[in-house]
Amino acid sequence: NAGVMQNPRHLVRRRGQEARLRCSPMKGHSHVYWYRQLPEEGLKFMVYLQKENIIDESGMPKERFSAEFPKEGPSILRIQQVVRGDSAAYFCASSPITRNTEAFFGQGTRLTVV
Amino acid sequence: DQQVKQNSPSLSVQEGRISILNCDYTNSMFDYFLWYKKYPAEGPTFLISISSIKDKNEDGRFTVFLNKSAKHLSLHIVPSQPGDSAVYFCAAQNNAGNMLTFGGGTRLMVKP
């Protein structure tokens, strides 16, 4: 039973380019969460999605960031026109239900903007 | 506004002794708490959780204690092993939301 799969593990983008991060949840999990970890900080919630729906995007920056979880395929976190401050580790997590259960995390995508 | 705080950025203990990691929270709506362990360049791994209706939960060498009146929880690891060396994150979930709110982490170093 494969865990949460994220790719790529490392992504280098020049300022102004687009970054696309992918996440396949664990089998049977329909709830997907994206978190961002800046250097020397904890993980910060960005967005919570179910299939074809954004449930909570209260942690997403208002501009340049978007997320989707289509009916088929992985969840995608998209960052347009990246800036140096976007450099961070981005983690995806999934869970089978929403409440009172642990979320399982992927290994993360480390984005470096040069 | 940090709703979950881990005030000790690092902790060093001797192998075989007890490790105690602390976490404080401010949001009284939090009702489910979790501890995650994280190695460098890997994702967080779930360790143990506790519901607000309990004050203690134990799983092998790991025990989590919750003091709701003080809005404080702690993770006890006994006996500590060198393989326990990692960053430990406390996380909380409130009764209206789905996401986890994380503390800043405590780096545990267990010396052989």
Interface residues (C-beta under 8 A of the other chain):
Chain A: V4 Q6 H31 Y33 Y35 E41 G42 L43 K44 F45 Y48 I55 D56 G59 F91 A93 T98 R99 N100 E102 A103 F104 F105 G106 Q107 G108 R110
Chain B: V4 Q6 Y32 L34 Y36 A41 E42 G43 P44 T45 F46 S49 S51 F89 A91 Q93 G97 N98 M99 L100 T101 F102 G103 G104 G105
